[in-house]
Amino acid sequence: MELFKLREGYLTKNFTIKELSCPCGDCNSIYDYDFVTLLQAMRTRLCKPLKINSGYRCEMYNRKIGGSHLSMHMKGCAADIAIDGWSAKQKYDLLNLAFGMGFVGVAQADKFVHVDLRSGALSTWIYTVQSLRGFSNRD
């Protein structure tokens, strides 16, 4: 187990509070410890920085961007990872690792991969252009 001193403004070795917080700026963001720990472990295993497009979202912000009313983002246990510009192999490695590490919700869009720790059975899906219509992943 690697030990490190948590820097101010960070939730983990590599993820900042800001990048996982709700962008509305008006709410108190929450973070699921198991989720953030797993996200950091995935980043460490990939040996590649992960850009988070969307972490926690309050209900108001989630509604504003057209997110699902059941979104795991509102529970602090979901993130959308930017994959724009990644090779097919890099995307495959990320998805394969997400499944293997225990993320329960895993989805792919053209420009991001969604991972979450929902309860229940493994849930996978692919975002289509139509399903994302009107949806803005980040303002």
Buried (B, 14 or more C-beta within 10 A) or exposed (E): EEEEEEEEEBBBEBBBBEBBBBBBEEBEBBBBEEBBEBBBBBBEEBEEEBEBBBBBBBBEBBBBBEBEEEBBBBBBBBBBBBBEEBEEEEEEBBBEBBBEEEBBBBBBBEBBBBBBBBEEEEEBEEBEEEEBEEEEBEE
